[in-house]
Amino acid sequence: MQNRIMRAARLLLCAAAAHVPVSAAAAGWDVTKASSNFELVALSDAELSARSIGVIHIGNVELPSGRIVAADPLAQPDRPALARTVAPGDYPVTLYKAFGRIAAAGMRFAEGKPDHWELAVLPGQDVATLKDGEVFGYPVDAGLGCYMDADTLDLIGEREAQAQAQKPDADINYYDDVLAADLDANKGAYALHRPVAGKRGNVAVFWSGWGDGFYPVFWGLDKDGRALVLLTDFSVVENADGRKEPKLQ
């Protein structure tokens, strides 16, 4: 438990640093120090099971524009899209589960093992401004993370308006009035949520590891710099291994 508290404290410190980047460039910032779990995306389901990591293939997220939002869908649904984009299309999302929690969430764009990794950033963020131990990432205040297309935000607003029209005298809460039913079908752990039936654009929603905190997102790239996978690490496991209690590095 002490390890978890210390890790949470470190993540919150990183969050503060990420929102106010330092002025001096940090030469040699090392992405491998930000996560030890990149191997998750290269292991088979059987290999992951041998490490006590469960795999949940929840389906494809539809990206009409290829601009990806990684965020807490309730606390910050209007977060800007990541600076790097992908070709519009439908891409599978895999959740990695350990210690009864969602330990990481990946979105796959092409087959293959990444040659190298980089920290996902928003427009205007520069990894060179980070000091050792700092990361960019997104804050979680509702215990959930997500992947969705930037254009899907308009559909969430449309669905919220529909819910409000059905209860004109009530205060609408998107979680209680819309999203909860989808999550409840999977014991609250995840959902592939479609805000408006019949319209293209859905949201992969999932538990965020230990809950509220601050979590980095990473691009796994091939040798030519093409995106193969996007990974959110919720700091539940280390070294892609769920067989032992995670320890601080």
C-alpha positions in Angstrom: 0.0 0.0 0.0 2.9 2.4 0.8 4.3 1.8 -2.7 0.9 2.7 -4.2 0.7 5.9 -2.2 4.2 6.9 -3.1 3.5 6.2 -6.8 0.3 8.2 -6.7 2.2 11.1 -5.1 4.9 10.9 -7.8 2.3 10.9 -10.5 0.6 14.0 -9.1 4.0 15.8 -9.0 4.4 14.8 -12.6 1.0 16.3 -13.4 2.0 19.6 -11.9 5.2 19.6 -14.0 3.3 18.6 -17.1 0.8 21.5 -16.8 3.7 24.0 -16.2 6.7 22.8 -18.3 10.1 23.9 -17.0 11.9 26.4 -19.1 15.2 24.7 -19.4 15.5 21.9 -21.9 16.2 18.5 -20.4 18.8 16.8 -22.6 18.5 13.1 -22.8 15.0 12.6 -21.4 14.5 8.8 -21.4 11.1 7.4 -22.3 12.0 4.0 -20.9 12.1 5.6 -17.4 8.5 6.7 -17.8 7.2 3.2 -18.2 8.5 -0.4 -17.9 5.5 -1.9 -19.6 6.0 -1.5 -23.3 6.5 -5.2 -23.7 2.8 -5.7 -23.0 1.9 -5.0 -26.7 4.4 -7.6 -28.0 3.3 -10.6 -25.9 0.7 -13.1 -26.9 -2.5 -13.6 -24.8 -0.9 -16.9 -23.6 2.3 -15.2 -22.6 0.4 -12.5 -20.8 -1.7 -15.1 -18.9 1.5 -16.7 -17.8 2.5 -13.4 -16.2 -0.9 -13.1 -14.5 -2.1 -10.4 -16.9 -5.6 -10.8 -18.4 -6.5 -9.5 -21.8 -9.8 -8.0 -22.8 -10.4 -7.3 -26.5 -13.2 -4.8 -26.4 -13.6 -4.1 -30.1 -12.8 -1.3 -32.5 -12.8 2.4 -31.9 -14.0 4.4 -34.9 -11.7 7.3 -35.8 -13.4 9.3 -38.6 -10.8 12.0 -38.5 -7.8 10.1 -37.1 -7.3 12.7 -34.4 -7.2 10.8 -31.1 -8.4 12.1 -27.7 -7.0 10.2 -24.6 -8.7 11.6 -21.5 -11.0 11.2 -18.6 -14.2 11.2 -20.6 -16.3 12.7 -17.8 -13.9 15.2 -16.2 -12.2 16.4 -19.4 -14.1 15.3 -22.5 -13.1 18.4 -24.5 -9.3 17.7 -24.0 -7.4 18.5 -27.2 -6.5 15.7 -29.5 -2.9 14.3 -29.5 -0.5 16.0 -31.8 0.3 12.9 -33.8 -2.5 11.6 -36.0 -3.3 8.4 -37.7 -5.2 7.5 -40.9 -9.0 7.5 -40.4 -10.3 4.0 -39.7 -11.4 1.5 -37.1 -8.8 0.3 -34.7 -9.0 -2.4 -32.0 -8.5 -1.6 -28.3 -7.0 -4.1 -25.9 -7.2 -3.8 -22.1 -4.6 -5.4 -19.9 -5.9 -6.4 -16.4 -3.9 -7.3 -13.3 -4.6 -7.2 -9.5 -8.3 -6.8 -10.4 -7.7 -3.5 -12.2 -7.2 -2.2 -15.7 -3.4 -1.9 -15.8 -3.0 -0.5 -19.4 -5.0 0.2 -22.5 -3.7 -0.2 -26.0 -5.0 0.8 -29.5 -3.4 -1.0 -32.4 -3.0 0.6 -35.8 -0.7 -1.9 -37.6 0.9 -5.2 -36.8 4.5 -5.6 -35.6 6.6 -5.0 -32.5 7.5 -1.3 -32.0 11.1 -0.4 -32.7 11.0 2.5 -30.3 8.5 4.5 -28.2 7.8 8.2 -27.7 5.7 10.1 -25.2 2.3 11.2 -26.7 2.0 15.0 -26.5 -0.6 17.7 -27.2 0.0 20.4 -29.7 2.5 22.9 -28.1 4.0 20.4 -25.6 7.7 19.6 -26.0 9.3 16.6 -24.4 12.6 18.6 -24.3 11.1 20.8 -21.5 10.7 17.8 -19.2 13.1 17.0 -16.4 14.0 13.5 -15.4 11.0 11.9 -13.7 8.5 14.2 -15.3 5.9 13.3 -18.0 3.1 14.7 -20.0 -0.2 12.9 -19.6 -3.8 13.4 -18.7 -5.5 13.9 -15.3 -8.3 11.6 -14.1 -10.9 12.8 -11.7 -13.7 10.3 -12.4 -11.7 7.0 -12.3 -12.0 6.5 -16.0 -9.9 6.9 -19.1 -10.9 6.7 -22.8 -9.9 6.7 -26.4 -12.1 8.5 -29.0 -11.9 10.6 -32.1 -11.9 14.3 -31.6 -15.1 14.6 -33.7 -16.9 12.2 -31.4 -17.1 15.0 -28.8 -20.0 16.5 -30.8 -21.9 13.3 -30.6 -21.5 13.2 -26.8 -23.0 16.7 -26.7 -25.8 15.5 -29.0 -26.6 12.5 -26.7 -26.5 14.7 -23.6 -29.0 17.1 -25.3 -31.2 14.1 -26.1 -31.1 12.9 -22.5 -31.9 16.4 -21.2 -34.9 16.6 -23.6 -36.2 13.4 -22.1 -35.9 14.8 -18.6 -36.5 18.6 -19.1 -36.9 19.3 -15.4 -33.9 17.3 -14.2 -30.2 17.9 -14.0 -28.5 15.5 -16.4 -25.4 13.7 -15.4 -23.8 11.9 -18.4 -22.5 9.1 -16.3 -25.7 8.3 -14.5 -28.1 9.0 -17.3 -26.1 7.6 -20.3 -22.8 5.9 -19.7 -23.5 3.8 -16.6 -25.8 1.4 -18.4 -23.0 0.5 -20.9 -20.4 0.1 -18.1 -22.7 -2.0 -15.9 -22.8 -4.6 -18.6 -19.1 -5.2 -18.0 -19.1 -4.9 -14.2 -18.2 -1.2 -14.5 -14.7 -2.0 -15.9 -15.1 -0.9 -19.5 -17.5 -0.2 -22.3 -17.4 0.5 -26.0 -19.9 3.4 -25.9 -21.7 4.8 -28.9 -23.1 8.2 -28.0 -25.7 8.3 -30.8 -27.1 5.2 -32.4 -26.6 5.0 -36.1 -23.9 7.7 -36.2 -20.2 6.8 -36.7 -18.0 7.6 -33.7 -17.7 5.6 -30.5 -15.7 5.7 -27.3 -13.6 3.1 -25.6 -14.1 3.8 -21.9 -12.2 1.9 -19.1 -11.2 2.0 -15.5 -8.0 4.0 -14.9 -5.8 1.7 -12.9 -5.8 2.7 -9.2 -8.4 5.4 -10.0 -7.9 9.2 -10.0 -4.4 10.4 -10.8 -2.3 11.4 -13.8 -1.4 9.0 -16.5 1.0 9.1 -19.5 0.3 7.9 -23.0 2.9 6.5 -25.4 3.2 5.9 -29.1 4.9 2.6 -30.2 6.6 3.3 -33.6 8.3 1.2 -36.2 11.8 1.9 -37.5 10.4 4.4 -40.0 8.4 6.3 -37.3 5.0 4.9 -38.3 2.6 4.5 -35.4 1.9 0.9 -34.6 0.2 1.2 -31.2 -0.9 3.7 -28.6 -0.6 2.7 -24.9 -1.9 4.2 -21.7 0.0 2.9 -18.7 -2.0 3.1 -15.4 1.0 2.2 -13.3 -0.6 -1.0 -11.9 2.2 -3.4 -13.0 5.9 -3.1 -13.6 8.0 -4.9 -16.2 4.8 -6.2 -17.9 4.4 -8.6 -15.0 1.3 -9.0 -12.8 2.6 -11.8 -10.7 4.0 -9.7 -7.9 3.1 -6.5 -6.1 4.4 -3.5 -8.2 7.4 -1.8 -6.8 8.8 1.7 -7.3 11.8 1.8 -9.6 
